[in-house]
Amino acid sequence: MKGIFKVIIICVAILTILNIATSSYAQDPGKKLYRGIANVVTGWIELPKNIYDTSVEDNPLSGLTIGLAKGVGMTIVRTGAGVYETVTFPFPIPEGYAPVLEPEFVFKSGK
């Protein structure tokens, strides 16, 4: 019984360390390329996302007007940022391969 308890403790410790390590990794060209391609492919999702978010935060009429305008603008911005990052992925610009747009991906929360 003591052996099983030790194994469980070790497994939990290893999983905790791995979880911490994956959330603190540095940026690199591969990550920049992945981020760029993802934003080119999913940039259009900004349109319905902004309509929905504005409708929930304010009201449906605002969602269909202000949310639509934000969505069109962010679709262009996110897709453009994706093209930029895809083309420039081998170069460390901005410094350290940092994302040019926050949040990095359309599905991440910026808050």
N, C-alpha and C positions, 0 to 999 in steps of 0.2 A: 504494500500500500504506500509506503514511504517513497519507493522508487517512482511510482506513477505521479505522485505529488511533485517530486523534483523535476520530472520530465515536463509537466505542465508549467511549472514556474519558468523553466529554461525556455520553453516555446513562447510563452507570453513575453519574456524579456527580449528574445530575438525579434519577435513581431513588432514590439514597441520600438526597438532600435531601427529596424528597417522602415517603419512608418515615418519616423522622424527624419531619416536619411533621404527618403524620396521626396519629402516636402521641402528640402533645403538644397536641392541640386543646383549647379551653376548652369547658365545658358551656354549653348554651343551652336555651331553651324547646323547640325542636324535638327535641333529643337527649333531654330529659326526657320529652316526650310519647312518643317512640319507645320509650324504656326502659320507660315505664309500660305501654304497650300490649303490648310483648313479654312483660313479666312477667305480665300478666293472661292472655295466651294460653298461655304456656308454664309457668305456675306449677305445674300438675299434674305436670310432669316431675320435680319434686323428690321425689315418692314413689318411683318406681322407681330414681331416681338414688341416693337415700340407702340404699335396701335393697341395691343393688349395691355401693356404696362401703363400707358397713359389712361386707358379706359378704366382700369382698376384704381389708379391713383386719384383720378379726377372724376370723369364721367364718360359715358359712351360717345357723346358728341365731341368732346375734346379728343378722345381716342381716334375718331374718324377724321379730325382736322389736324390738330397739333401732332398727334401720334403719327399720322400719315406723313406729315412734313418731316418729323424727326426720323422716321423710318427710312424715307427716301434718302435723306442726307447721310444717315449712318450706313446705309447699304453702300453708297458710293465711297464713303470714307473707309469702311472695313474692307471692301473688295480692293480698293486702291492700296491700302496698307498691306494686304495679302500679296498683291502683285509686287510691290516694292520689296517685301521681305523674301519673296521667292527668288527674285532676280538678284538681290544682294546678299543671299545667304552665305556665300563663302567669306564675306568681309565682316569684320567686327564693328559695323556701324549700325546703330549707335553703339557706343563703347560697351564691350562685353556681350554683344548680341542681344542687348535689352530689347524688349518689345517696343514698337513705335506707337502702339495703341493699348490703352487700358480700358476694360479688361482684355487680356490677351485673346480670348475666344468669345464668340457670341453667347455661349451658354454659361460663361462664368459671371458671377455677380460682381458689379463694380462697386458695391457698397461695403 
